[in-house]
Amino acid sequence: MGIFHKDKIPSEPIEECIFCQIVKGKVPCKRIAENKNAIAFLDVAPAADGHTLVIPKEHYQDLRSCPENVLNDVIALTKEVANILNNSILKPWGFNYLSNEGAVAGQVVMHFHIHVIPKYGRNEGFNFEVANKCVDDINKVYEKIVNPGKNKFKQVLKPTLLPPLNAQKTKNKK
């Protein structure tokens, strides 16, 4: 896969994008379902049996760049996939629905996608842990969101490298 840039036109097909290649039939996949604007296929690196990706057929980097009509079809297909998995012999107990936006959030393929991850037990498959060490008071956060012009100082965040996940877990256990 090539390097992706945020300044690409969201609907521009990117030849290096593995998901665009899947849509075009250049890369095989285990297709579960599709509709006018979206396709669903099994993840090649699953967190659980039946882990499925739902993507728009056109290239959009993330949820915010995806038009409403396409988002509607992606969400409708996500629901259809959950029903297909639920009615299969797999019989999951529940589901996680996940989409990451940006590398810092864990997005690896820069083509918008939703993970549909079946759950077969509380501590199996995808698990979500919150590390809210830097969370501000909810009232202050609310003011920063709804009244951004009233903040006296602009906060400039410098990009930093995050330590590996294992290092963070070890640090938190001490």
C-alpha positions as CSV (number, residue, x, y, z in Angstrom):
1,M,0.0,0.0,0.0
2,G,1.2,3.5,-0.8
3,I,1.2,6.6,1.4
4,F,-2.1,8.4,1.6
5,H,-2.5,12.2,2.0
6,K,-5.4,14.1,3.6
7,D,-5.4,16.5,0.7
8,K,-6.5,13.9,-1.8
9,I,-10.0,14.6,-3.2
10,P,-12.2,12.2,-1.2
11,S,-14.0,10.7,-4.3
12,E,-10.7,10.3,-6.3
13,P,-9.9,6.6,-6.8
14,I,-6.5,5.8,-5.3
15,E,-4.8,3.0,-7.2
16,E,-2.7,1.9,-4.2
17,C,-5.8,1.6,-1.9
18,I,-6.4,-2.1,-1.2
19,F,-10.1,-1.5,-0.6
20,C,-10.5,0.3,-4.0
21,Q,-8.7,-2.7,-5.6
22,I,-11.2,-5.1,-3.9
23,V,-14.2,-3.0,-5.2
24,K,-12.7,-3.2,-8.7
25,G,-12.3,-6.9,-8.4
26,K,-8.5,-6.7,-8.7
27,V,-8.0,-8.2,-5.2
28,P,-10.2,-11.2,-4.1
29,C,-12.3,-11.0,-1.0
30,K,-14.9,-13.1,0.9
31,R,-17.9,-10.9,0.0
32,I,-20.8,-11.1,2.5
33,A,-23.2,-8.6,1.0
34,E,-23.4,-5.4,-1.0
35,N,-25.8,-2.6,-2.0
36,K,-25.7,0.3,-4.5
37,N,-22.9,2.3,-2.7
38,A,-21.3,-0.2,-0.3
39,I,-19.7,-3.7,-0.1
40,A,-19.1,-5.9,2.9
41,F,-16.4,-8.6,3.1
42,L,-14.6,-10.6,5.8
43,D,-11.5,-9.0,7.3
44,V,-8.3,-10.8,6.5
45,A,-6.9,-10.0,10.0
46,P,-10.0,-10.7,12.1
47,A,-10.5,-10.0,15.8
48,A,-13.2,-12.7,15.8
49,D,-14.8,-15.2,13.5
50,G,-17.1,-13.3,11.1
51,H,-15.3,-10.0,11.6
52,T,-16.5,-8.1,8.5
53,L,-15.6,-4.7,7.0
54,V,-18.2,-2.5,5.4
55,I,-16.9,0.1,3.0
56,P,-18.2,2.6,0.4
57,K,-17.6,1.5,-3.1
58,E,-16.1,5.0,-3.9
59,H,-13.0,6.1,-2.1
60,Y,-13.6,8.4,0.9
61,Q,-10.9,8.7,3.4
62,D,-13.1,8.8,6.5
63,L,-16.6,9.2,7.8
64,R,-16.6,13.0,7.7
65,S,-15.6,13.0,4.0
66,C,-18.4,10.6,3.0
67,P,-21.6,12.0,1.5
68,E,-24.9,11.4,3.4
69,N,-26.4,9.2,0.8
70,V,-23.4,6.9,0.8
71,L,-23.3,6.9,4.6
72,N,-26.9,5.8,4.6
73,D,-26.1,2.8,2.4
74,V,-23.0,2.0,4.5
75,I,-25.0,2.0,7.7
76,A,-27.9,0.0,6.1
77,L,-25.4,-2.6,4.9
78,T,-23.7,-2.7,8.4
79,K,-27.1,-3.6,9.8
80,E,-27.7,-6.2,7.1
81,V,-24.3,-7.8,7.8
82,A,-25.1,-8.0,11.6
83,N,-28.3,-9.8,10.7
84,I,-26.6,-12.2,8.3
85,L,-24.0,-13.0,11.0
86,N,-26.6,-13.3,13.7
87,N,-28.6,-15.8,11.6
88,S,-25.5,-17.8,10.6
89,I,-24.2,-20.9,12.4
90,L,-21.8,-18.6,14.2
91,K,-24.6,-17.2,16.5
92,P,-22.6,-14.3,18.1
93,W,-23.8,-13.0,21.5
94,G,-23.4,-9.4,20.4
95,F,-21.4,-7.0,18.2
96,N,-18.9,-4.2,18.3
97,Y,-19.2,-1.6,15.5
98,L,-16.0,0.4,15.0
99,S,-14.5,3.0,12.7
100,N,-11.2,4.7,13.2
101,E,-10.4,8.1,11.7
102,G,-6.7,9.0,11.2
103,A,-3.6,7.1,12.0
104,V,-3.5,8.3,15.6
105,A,-6.9,6.7,16.1
106,G,-5.7,3.4,14.6
107,Q,-6.9,3.8,11.0
108,V,-4.6,1.6,8.9
109,V,-6.3,1.7,5.5
110,M,-7.2,5.3,4.6
111,H,-10.5,4.3,3.0
112,F,-13.6,4.8,5.3
113,H,-14.8,1.5,6.7
114,I,-16.8,0.1,9.6
115,H,-15.7,-3.0,11.4
116,V,-18.6,-5.4,12.4
117,I,-17.0,-7.6,15.0
118,P,-19.0,-10.4,16.5
119,K,-18.7,-11.1,20.2
120,Y,-18.7,-14.6,21.6
121,G,-17.7,-13.8,25.1
122,R,-16.9,-10.7,27.2
123,N,-13.1,-11.0,27.0
124,E,-12.8,-12.5,23.6
125,G,-12.2,-10.7,20.2
126,F,-12.2,-7.0,20.3
127,N,-12.0,-5.4,23.7
128,F,-12.2,-1.7,24.5
129,E,-10.2,-0.1,27.3
130,V,-10.5,3.6,28.1
131,A,-7.4,5.4,29.3
132,N,-8.9,8.7,30.3
133,K,-5.9,10.1,32.2
134,C,-6.1,13.5,30.3
135,V,-9.8,14.1,30.5
136,D,-10.8,17.6,31.5
137,D,-13.9,18.5,33.5
138,I,-17.0,17.8,31.4
139,N,-18.3,21.4,31.7
140,K,-14.9,22.8,30.5
141,V,-15.0,20.4,27.5
142,Y,-18.5,21.4,26.7
143,E,-17.6,25.1,26.6
144,K,-14.6,24.4,24.4
145,I,-16.9,22.6,21.9
146,V,-19.9,25.0,21.8
147,N,-18.1,28.3,22.5
148,P,-14.7,27.9,20.8
149,G,-14.3,31.7,20.3
150,K,-14.6,32.4,24.0
151,N,-11.4,30.6,24.9
152,K,-8.7,33.1,25.8
153,F,-5.8,31.0,24.6
154,K,-5.4,28.9,21.5
155,Q,-3.9,25.6,22.4
156,V,-1.4,24.4,19.9
157,L,-0.7,20.7,20.0
158,K,2.6,19.4,18.8
159,P,2.6,16.0,17.2
160,T,4.1,13.4,19.4
161,L,5.0,9.8,19.0
162,L,2.8,7.4,21.1
163,P,4.6,4.6,22.9
164,P,3.8,1.1,21.8
165,L,0.6,-0.3,23.4
166,N,2.5,-2.8,25.4
167,A,4.6,0.0,27.0
168,Q,1.4,1.9,28.0
169,K,-0.2,-1.2,29.6
170,T,3.0,-2.0,31.5
171,K,3.3,1.6,32.7
172,N,-0.4,1.6,33.9
173,K,0.1,-1.6,35.9
174,K,2.9,-0.2,38.0
